[in-house]
């Protein structure tokens, strides 16, 4: 029997099934959504922190790296190689003693402009005004900066050797900077301001400290004058000098003296000319010698003798430059002495720089240099004096390799050799 629906086909509804996620799937989706939200929040926080802290720090470092930093540079004094010439006597001989004294006296006012006082820094006792940078009072004396460590009555002196990168650089006694943790510079018994240590050298007894110029008044900055470091290689016995600093146990004292003796002290990587005067010296004295032009020729040497002795400034210039510019000293690692023609003939050894000691693990030691070697050249150029070698060392950068030509004694006599030495900054 045929079923009919009045000409219309019967419609059947489409069967659909709704799939409901299980609770586990819902939970996973929720966790994923929360993680995404937390990640977005974390990225936002990191960006905010970077924008406020990290990026400014990076930009500051880039700015510092790109900033032009001034470097101090002194005129180098030529030390004659022993095989070429003797030290020339360039003194201007004056027979009139009164005229000599008058010439020295005419420079005293310039020399006196250099004296300030430093003592142990006590928080709150120096004028910091509205910043942490030190304040320099109006009555600064210039060039020579009197440092008075107020520890058991200690006092010493300092010398203004540079003004660069917003700081005044002061050379003073390492013995005193090592005696206290912090120290402040006092200007003409007036305000005091905190000083910072830049670099120290125990072998020469020299420290470099600095004070900021941001608080210096116009009058002070016009009054201050950086000391001129002269050529001490032309200083000889009989020359008259001005001595100032702490002498006779008195800070700021001034006297006139005569060079009575000239010797050489062997030290690491250099020899220092020592000038003895006829001036008395007390324990803890520290001063400076000036020539008749009012320029520095000597820095006080700490000694147990009763006479004031000073290291020639020419032997210190390279080191002082490095201490200021790089906050360190270049290191080669030998103790040596010059062999001139007289010593060469007398002892039957070649002229040059005779190495008497090589520091263990020093650059020279690691390169293979030995006691008894005689240096005659640096980088294929003649070098017959420890002073010239010192110049070459300080002309190098940290890690730079210099080629050293030597004479070494063998079974059949001296033979040529060369070694590459990588100098260090310490």
PyMOL commands that set and color helices and strands:
alter all, ss='L'
color gray80, all
select helices_A, chain A and resi 23-66+97-105+108-112+174-177+218-223+232-234+313-315+317-326+341-347+363-367+386-394
alter helices_A, ss='H'
color red, helices_A
select strands_A, chain A and resi 117-120+144-147+156-164+167-173+183-186+192-201+206-212+240-247+250-267+270-280+286-290+296-300+307-312+330-331+334-339+352-358+374-378+381-382+401-410+413-422+424-425
alter strands_A, ss='S'
color yellow, strands_A
deselect
rebuild
show_as cartoon
